Amino acid sequence: MDATLQDRLRQLVSSQLGVELDEVVGDARILDDLGADSLDVVELVMALEEAFDIVVPDEDVEAMQTIGDVESYLVGRVSV
């Protein structure tokens, strides 16, 4: 993954969920490790859509369990 894209994602997740940047690692589970609830996930997806100029269908959101899942999803869908 492009380092700039990864950095943007990590900054966004850290800011949106109110967690330390060093907690936002590839295998961090969004709900369990980062303490997000369902409203946080909705707000995070909206922030991702705005920041990366994409649309994320609901069925795709369900597959994004970890930060690594989100990174993989963004690769190929985002023009840097």
C-alpha positions as CSV (number, residue, x, y, z in Angstrom):
1,M,0.0,0.0,0.0
2,D,1.2,3.5,-0.8
3,A,2.7,5.0,2.4
4,T,0.9,8.3,1.8
5,L,-2.5,6.5,1.5
6,Q,-1.7,4.4,4.6
7,D,-0.7,7.5,6.6
8,R,-3.9,9.3,5.6
9,L,-5.9,6.3,6.6
10,R,-4.1,5.9,10.0
11,Q,-4.5,9.6,10.7
12,L,-8.2,9.5,9.8
13,V,-9.0,6.5,12.0
14,S,-7.0,7.9,14.9
15,S,-8.9,11.2,14.7
16,Q,-12.3,9.7,14.1
17,L,-12.1,7.0,16.8
18,G,-10.1,9.1,19.3
19,V,-7.3,6.5,19.6
20,E,-3.6,6.9,19.6
21,L,-1.9,6.7,16.2
22,D,0.3,3.8,17.4
23,E,-2.9,1.8,18.1
24,V,-3.9,2.0,14.4
25,V,-2.0,-1.0,13.1
26,G,-3.0,-3.5,10.4
27,D,-4.2,-6.3,12.6
28,A,-6.2,-4.0,15.0
29,R,-9.8,-5.0,15.0
30,I,-12.0,-1.9,14.6
31,L,-14.7,-3.0,17.0
32,D,-12.7,-5.0,19.5
33,D,-9.3,-3.4,19.7
34,L,-10.1,0.2,18.8
35,G,-13.3,0.3,20.8
36,A,-15.6,1.5,18.0
37,D,-19.4,0.9,18.2
38,S,-21.8,0.7,15.3
39,L,-22.3,4.5,15.2
40,D,-18.5,5.0,15.1
41,V,-18.3,2.6,12.2
42,V,-20.9,4.5,10.2
43,E,-19.1,7.8,10.9
44,L,-15.8,6.3,10.0
45,V,-17.1,5.0,6.7
46,M,-18.6,8.4,5.9
47,A,-15.2,10.0,6.7
48,L,-13.4,7.5,4.5
49,E,-15.9,8.2,1.7
50,E,-15.3,11.9,2.0
51,A,-11.5,11.7,2.5
52,F,-10.8,9.3,-0.3
53,D,-13.7,10.3,-2.7
54,I,-15.2,6.8,-2.9
55,V,-18.6,5.2,-2.1
56,V,-18.5,2.1,0.2
57,P,-21.6,-0.1,-0.1
58,D,-23.0,-1.5,3.1
59,E,-22.1,-5.1,2.2
60,D,-18.4,-4.0,1.8
61,V,-18.4,-2.4,5.2
62,E,-19.3,-5.7,6.9
63,A,-16.2,-7.3,5.5
64,M,-13.9,-4.6,7.0
65,Q,-13.1,-6.0,10.4
66,T,-9.5,-4.8,10.8
67,I,-7.4,-1.8,9.7
68,G,-5.7,-4.1,7.3
69,D,-9.1,-5.0,5.7
70,V,-9.7,-1.3,5.2
71,E,-6.3,-0.7,3.7
72,S,-6.8,-3.6,1.3
73,Y,-10.2,-2.2,0.3
74,L,-8.7,1.2,-0.4
75,V,-6.0,-0.2,-2.7
76,G,-7.2,-0.1,-6.2
77,R,-10.3,2.0,-5.4
78,V,-8.5,5.2,-4.6
79,S,-6.5,7.4,-7.0
80,V,-3.7,9.1,-5.0
